[in-house]
Amino acid sequence: MATVVSKEDAHKLVDQLPPNATWDDLMHQIYVRESIEKGLEDSKSGRTKDVSDIRKKYGLSE
């Protein structure tokens, strides 16, 4: 489900960009913010896995 964004939050994001920012810079910032918000929501909802489980799955040592 898409996250609702207030115009105020969108303006803050744009205002934090440097004067010479590109559309790609803006899209990257939007992507990063969305990824962080989704991760926080997953964490709050218990949709996470322990690092040791992931390491075992891929045969990585602790």
C-alpha positions in Angstrom: 0.0 0.0 0.0 1.3 3.4 -0.9 2.2 5.8 1.9 0.4 9.1 2.0 2.8 12.1 1.9 1.9 15.5 3.1 2.8 18.5 0.9 4.8 19.8 3.9 6.9 16.7 4.0 7.5 16.8 0.3 8.5 20.5 0.5 11.0 19.7 3.3 12.5 16.9 1.2 13.0 19.2 -1.8 14.3 22.1 0.4 17.0 19.8 1.8 18.5 19.2 -1.7 21.4 21.2 -2.9 20.6 24.0 -5.4 22.1 22.0 -8.3 20.2 18.8 -7.5 18.8 16.7 -10.4 15.6 14.8 -10.8 17.6 11.7 -10.1 18.8 13.2 -6.8 15.2 13.9 -5.9 14.0 10.4 -6.9 16.9 8.8 -4.9 15.9 10.8 -1.8 12.3 9.7 -2.2 13.4 6.1 -2.6 15.6 6.2 0.5 12.9 7.8 2.6 10.2 5.3 1.4 12.6 2.4 2.1 13.3 3.6 5.6 9.6 4.1 6.4 8.7 0.6 5.1 11.5 -0.9 7.2 10.3 0.9 10.3 6.8 -0.3 9.7 8.0 -3.9 9.2 9.9 -3.6 12.4 6.9 -2.3 14.4 4.7 -5.0 12.9 7.1 -7.8 13.7 7.9 -8.6 10.1 11.7 -9.0 10.6 14.2 -11.8 10.8 17.1 -12.3 13.1 20.5 -11.7 11.5 21.8 -15.1 12.6 18.9 -16.8 10.7 19.8 -14.9 7.5 23.5 -15.7 7.9 22.6 -19.4 8.3 20.5 -19.3 5.2 23.3 -18.0 3.1 26.1 -20.0 4.8 27.8 -17.0 6.3 29.6 -17.2 9.6 28.6 -15.1 12.6 
